[in-house]
C-alpha cells in the first residue's frame, strides 16, 4: 500500500501522475521516526526538525502540517499496512510539487509515508570490521549541509567506496579536511572521560538522537563533552570510537587502520542513553 497526501493506494498506477512526477523529479526531504508498539518515539523533536528543515529549504509549510495531523497520518499508515502495535520505523517524505518559478517561487508541498517493519528496540554492537576515511570528495561545512537530504547522491558514491574496500563504514571530511561524521551517523571519540564530537559548523547532520546524546553528556557529571573541529589524526589518539546511527542504533568502531579500540566507556554512555530512551 502506498500513501500520498493522506490517501492510500493499492497500486502505483492509481497515484495521480502529477504527484508521482514531483517525487521523481524533485529533491525529497525525509524524516525517519522509530516506532515502538505503535508509539512514535520523540515525535515532537522529529516534527520540529522537519519544520526547521523545510524552512531552511524555503519549502511551503501547509496549514494542515500540524503536529497532531502528521502524527495521525504516520500512525494510520502503520496500522493499515501492519498492525496497531507496529514495531520498526516510519518515514515521512516531503517534496515540492514543482520547480520554483517567477510566478510561483514557493510551490506547494506534497508528502508521502512509508514504513519498514523491524525491532522497536535501540540496538548496539561492537563492530570489528575496519572503518576508514573517504577522501574522494569533501562535504561542504555549514548549516545547509546539516540537512538530511543534502549530498544524498554524494553519499551513495561514498557507500560504493566502502563496499568495494570491504569496510563497515566511511568517515566523511569537510573542505577543511576535518571530521564531519560517518555515513551511518554521528562520530564520537572517547579519551578518558572526555567525549569529542564534530560541531554542527563542520557540516554534520543535526539529528534528533545526536541532540539527545549531546544533551545527556553535557548534563553528566561523569563525562566532559567537546563539540569542536576534529582532525583525522585525533582518531589515532582516542581510546574508544563509536557512531550514533540515529534510529538504527549505535555501534563501537573496532578498528581504524592499525588502531584498535575498546568500548568500556562507550558501554557507560550507552547505559545513559538507554535509560533516557526507556
SVG drawing of the C-alpha trace seen along z (x, -y; Angstrom):
<svg xmlns="http://www.w3.org/2000/svg" viewBox="-7 -36 56 44">
<polyline fill="none" stroke="black" stroke-width="0.4" points="0.0,0.0 1.2,-3.5 0.4,-6.7 0.4,-10.1 -1.2,-13.3 -3.1,-11.3 -4.7,-8.9 -3.8,-5.3 -3.4,-3.5 -3.0,0.3 -1.1,-0.3 1.3,-2.9 -0.7,-3.4 -3.6,-4.7 -1.5,-7.6 -2.1,-10.8 0.7,-11.4 1.4,-14.9 2.2,-13.6 4.5,-10.8 6.3,-13.2 7.0,-15.6 8.6,-12.8 10.6,-11.5 11.9,-14.9 12.3,-17.0 14.7,-16.5 12.9,-14.7 13.2,-15.6 12.9,-12.6 12.4,-12.3 12.7,-8.8 11.0,-8.0 11.3,-4.9 8.0,-3.2 7.7,-1.0 4.5,0.9 2.5,-1.6 4.0,-4.7 6.2,-7.3 9.3,-7.9 10.5,-11.5 7.8,-12.6 7.7,-16.2 11.5,-16.5 11.3,-14.9 8.4,-17.2 10.4,-20.3 13.4,-19.1 11.2,-18.5 9.7,-22.0 13.1,-23.6 14.5,-21.7 11.5,-22.8 12.1,-26.5 15.8,-26.3 14.9,-24.8 12.3,-27.5 9.5,-24.9 5.8,-25.7 4.6,-24.5 0.8,-23.8 -1.6,-24.9 -2.5,-21.2 1.0,-20.2 0.3,-20.3 1.9,-18.1 -1.3,-16.1 -2.2,-15.8 1.1,-14.3 1.2,-12.0 -2.2,-10.7 -1.1,-10.2 2.0,-8.2 0.2,-6.0 -2.7,-5.4 -0.4,-4.2 1.4,-1.9 -1.9,-0.4 -3.3,0.1 -0.1,1.7 1.0,3.6 -0.7,3.6 -1.7,1.1 1.2,2.5 3.7,1.9 7.5,2.0 10.0,0.6 10.5,-2.8 8.1,-5.1 9.2,-7.8 7.6,-10.9 8.8,-12.2 8.2,-15.8 8.8,-17.3 7.9,-20.5 5.1,-19.9 7.1,-21.7 10.3,-23.7 10.2,-27.3 9.2,-29.9 9.0,-33.7 5.2,-33.4 5.3,-30.7 8.7,-30.9 7.5,-28.6 5.4,-25.7 3.0,-23.6 4.5,-20.8 3.4,-17.2 4.1,-14.4 4.2,-10.6 4.5,-8.0 6.4,-4.7 7.3,-2.2 9.7,0.7 9.0,3.4 11.7,4.3 12.7,4.3 11.4,1.5 14.4,1.7 17.5,-0.5 20.4,1.7 24.1,1.7 27.0,3.7 30.8,3.8 31.8,3.9 35.3,5.4 35.2,4.6 37.5,1.7 36.4,-1.9 38.4,-4.4 38.4,-8.0 36.5,-8.7 38.7,-11.3 37.4,-11.1 35.1,-14.1 34.7,-16.5 31.5,-17.7 30.9,-21.5 30.5,-22.7 27.7,-25.0 24.1,-24.9 22.8,-23.7 24.9,-20.5 23.2,-19.6 20.0,-18.8 19.2,-15.1 18.6,-15.3 21.7,-17.3 24.5,-15.4 22.4,-12.2 23.9,-11.3 27.4,-12.1 26.8,-9.7 25.7,-6.9 29.1,-7.2 30.8,-7.1 29.0,-3.8 30.3,-2.3 33.8,-3.1 33.0,-1.5 31.7,1.7 34.4,2.0 37.0,1.8 35.3,4.2 34.8,1.6 31.9,1.3 31.6,-2.5 33.2,-5.6 34.3,-8.8 33.2,-12.0 35.6,-15.0 34.7,-18.6 36.6,-21.1 39.0,-21.9 39.8,-18.1 38.2,-18.0 35.9,-15.1 32.2,-15.6 30.5,-12.3 30.4,-8.8 28.0,-7.6 25.9,-5.9 25.8,-8.7 27.4,-11.0 31.1,-10.4 32.2,-10.3 35.8,-9.9 36.5,-8.9 39.7,-9.8 39.4,-9.1 36.2,-10.9 36.3,-13.4 34.0,-12.8 34.6,-14.7 32.2,-15.1 32.3,-17.3 30.4,-20.6 27.4,-21.4 29.5,-24.1 31.6,-21.2 28.6,-20.1 27.3,-17.1 23.6,-16.4 21.6,-17.7 19.6,-14.6 17.2,-14.1 19.4,-11.4 22.6,-13.5 20.9,-16.3 19.6,-13.8 23.0,-12.3 25.0,-15.5 22.5,-16.9 22.8,-13.9 26.6,-14.1 26.6,-17.8 24.5,-17.3 26.5,-14.3 28.9,-14.7 31.0,-11.8 31.8,-13.0 33.0,-16.2 31.6,-16.8 33.5,-18.8 31.8,-19.9 34.7,-21.1 36.7,-20.8 38.4,-17.4 41.4,-16.4 41.6,-12.9 44.8,-12.5 42.7,-12.6 41.3,-9.2 44.7,-7.6 44.8,-9.2 41.4,-8.1 40.8,-5.2 37.3,-4.5 35.4,-5.4 31.7,-5.0 29.0,-6.0 25.4,-7.0 23.4,-5.9 20.1,-7.5 17.0,-5.3 19.2,-2.4 21.1,-2.3 24.7,-2.7 27.9,-0.8 31.5,-0.9 34.3,-1.0 36.7,1.9 39.4,0.9 40.6,-2.2 43.7,-1.4 46.2,0.1 44.4,-1.3 42.1,0.9 39.6,-0.4 37.9,0.9 34.4,0.0 34.3,-0.2 33.4,-3.9 31.1,-3.6 29.1,-1.0 28.5,-3.6 27.4,-6.1 25.1,-3.6 23.5,-2.9 22.9,-6.7 21.2,-6.7 19.1,-3.6 17.9,-4.9 16.7,-8.0 15.1,-6.0 13.2,-3.8"/>
</svg>
